[in-house]
Amino acid sequence: MGGEARQQLTDEYLAGAVGEILAHDERVRGIDITADVDGGVVHLRGRVDRPAQLDTVRRLAGRLAGVHAVWDRVRVAGREPVVLDLGCGEQRQYPTNIGVDRRRTPSVAAVADLTRPLPFRDRSVDRVFAVHVLEHLIDFLPLVAECHRVLRPGGVLHVLSPWWKHVNAVADPTHVRLLDTQTIKGICSGPDRPAWFPLHVGRDESTVFADLTPAPAGEGPDERQLARFFD
């Protein structure tokens, strides 16, 4: 069986498994959320009354083997999430995301150099997508710190990057950094910079995935949280 066919079947299985959680798990049963899966990424849509309800759905879906990340377009307490899509180029991850790039395209709402501070207020956004972005920056830590600054408490940074052992990591001459899941560990708990709690971190044969939420000042992930995803 080819890789694409296997992934399609896996996605169908995972979509059914998430659907069963939503239908039968008493912690989330009756919540107005639907899910589909594409390439191991769970996409949640719908609405909830409280952030904790969305957090529970995300946590339960992320425990399934084969899930690489959990993304959402879920309205919380009647409010649509504010979502930045960094380095989006011609295509945002979701059509309603706020596209941010250094060159203007129909998908870009804010022109900005990602090597400089982001033009957004502290704690003003709910989600940040950095999809195939970090590998293009010689020093991506300032951008990660900016994501920490603009995210609200409980917000999520979604990272995708080529896995360093796959040819995609080196085939593009504009890639200047190589990433592994262990790189994400350093992002989460490195000294002298904002810390993150890992919600979900993994990879397939070509891509590193990470869903991270900002840790409050003075806090950071403990050994148990790190051991779940990292060596």
N, C-alpha and C positions, 0 to 999 in steps of 0.2 A: 504494500500500500504506500502510495506517495505521501510526502510530507503534508501537502496541502489538503489532500483527502482526509488524512488522519486528524489534522487540526480542525477541519470542518466537523467531523464526527465528535471530536472532543468538545468543541464549542456547543454542539447540540446537547450533549450529555450534561455539560455544566449549566446550560440554560435551564434544563429540566430540574437539576439539583437545586439551583437557586430558587426556582419556582416552588419546589416542594418546601423549602425553608419558609418562604413567604406565606405559603398556604397552611402549614401545619405547626411550625415552631411557635409556641405560645408567647414567646417574647416579641414576635413581630407579626403574628397572625392578625389579619384585618387592616394592616397598614397599606395605604394607597401607593404602592410602589410596584413597578414592573421591571423586569431585567431581561436583557439579551446579552449574548457573549460573542465577541469577535476577536479571534487571535489570542484567546486566553484573557482578554480584558472584559470584565463585567461592566456593562453600562446600565446604571440605574436611572429610572425616570419616575416622576410622580410628585407626591407632596406628603409632608408629615407636619405634625403640630409642633414637635420639639426636636432640637438637634440630636438629643440622645437616641431618638428612634432611628435616625439615619445612621448614626454611629454604630448602633447594634446591627443593622442590616449589613453595613460595610464590613464589620468584623466577622460576622457569620459567613458571608460570601467569601471573604478572603481566606478562610480556613480550608476551603476546598482544594484538594490537590489538583493542579493544572491551572489554577487561577493565577495570573501574573500581576494583575492590578485591578482596582475597583474604581471606576469613574462614575460621576453622577451629574444629572441635570435635575435635581430634586428641589422643589420649592419648600422652604422651611418657614413655618408660621406665616404663610401667605406671601413670603418674599422670595423672588427669584435670586439665585446666587449670582454674585458678581465674579466673573471668571476672566483672568488674563491668559492670553495665548501668546507666549513669548517666541519670537523668531518664527512666526507663523508663515511668512512668505505669502504664497498664493492660496493657502488652505488652512482654515482653523479646524481644530478638533471637533468643535460643535459650532453650528452656524451663529449662535448668539454670543459666543465668546468675544471678548475685546481683543482684537488682533494688535500685536505690538511688534514692530520690526523697524530696521533702520532705513528701509526703502518703502515707498508708498506702493501699495497694491490695492485692488478692490477689497481685500480681506483685512487691511490694516486700518485701525481706527486711531492709533497713536504711533507716530514716528519717534523712535528712540534708539539710542546706541546702548546695547545691552552691556557694554563694558563700563557704563556710567550709571549713576543712581537712577532708579526708575521714577518716572514722573507721576507717582501716585502717593496718596497720603498714607501714613502709618495706619495699619489695621483697617484697611478700606476694602479688601477683597476677600472672597471666600475660597477660591481655587486659583492655582497658577499651574499652567501647563508649560513644561520645558521639554518639548519633544524634539529630539535630534538637534539640540542646542548646545549642551555643555561641551560636547566633543569639538566644537568649533572655537572654543575660547581657551587661550593659553592659561589664563587664570580665571576659573569659573567661580571661585569661592566668594568674591564680592557680589556676583549676581545671586548666588544662593543666599547670602546674607540679606540682600535686598528683598528677595522673596519672603524671607522670615519677617522682615520689617512690615511689608504691606499686607501680609495675611492676618486675618482676624484670628483670635483664639479658637481653636478647633478647625481652622482652615487646613487645606491640603495642598501640598506641592506634588505634582505628578511629573516624574522624570522618565524619559525613555532615551536610551543611548545604545549605539552598537556595542556588543560585547567584544572585548579586546582580542579574543581568539578567532573571531569570525572575519572573513575577508572584507566584509562591509566596513569594518573599523579602519582599514588601511587603504581601501580602494579609492576613497574620496580624498584627493590631495588637500582639501580644505579642512580635513580633520587634523587637529593638532594635539588632542588628548585621547588617551585610551582609558576606558572605564571597565570596572568589574563590580560585582556586588560588594566586594571588600572596600571599594572606593566609597560606596554609600555609607558603610560603617564609619569611615573617617569623617564624612560629612555630618553624620548624626552626632558624633561624640568628640570631635576634635577639640583641642584646647584653644582658648582665646578667641572663640567665635560662637555665634548663636547655635544652640543645640536643637536637635530634632528628635521626636519619637517616631520610630519606624512603624507604620501601619501595615505595610506589606512591601517586601523586597524579594526579587527573584530574577530569573533569566530563563530564556529558552536557548536554542542553539545559536541565535544571532543577536539577541537584544537583552539589555539590562533594563529592568523595570523597578520603579520605586514610588511608593506613596508615603509621604512624610508629613507630619504635623508639627508646628512649632512648639518647642518646649518653653515654658515660662523662664524668665531670667533666674539664674541660679539653679535651675533644674536640668536634668538630662536623662537619657535612657539608662536603666539599670542593666546588670549583667544578664538577667533573665530575658529582658526584651531583646538585647543584642544577640543572645545565644539562639534565639528562634530563627534568625536569618543569616547569621554570619559565623565564620570560623573563629 
